[in-house]
Amino acid sequence: MKPMEISEIDEMLNKLPEDRLQEVRDFIGFLLEREKKHHAFVERVLKAEQEHDSIICNSVEEAMQAILNTPDDDDEA
């Protein structure tokens, strides 16, 4: 993000009342959590693509369930 964009956002935030600032904080937290989950999903898909095991799925739902049911690295230890 460019410094100019950051300063524009700062100016806008300075004009908001405290209750609206809390809404902004909550929304940013929501976006960060969503981004974290998306990143984790992409990493899992990329890892699955690199593995030589193959799973045959008959639908998108089956494929998604297979991806979601794979153990995390933390679970394997």
Secondary structure, 3 states (H helix, E strand, C coil): CCHHHHHHHHHHHHCCCHHHHHHHHHHHHHHHHHHHHHHHHHHHHHHHHHCCCCCCCCCHHHHHHHHHHCCCHHHHC
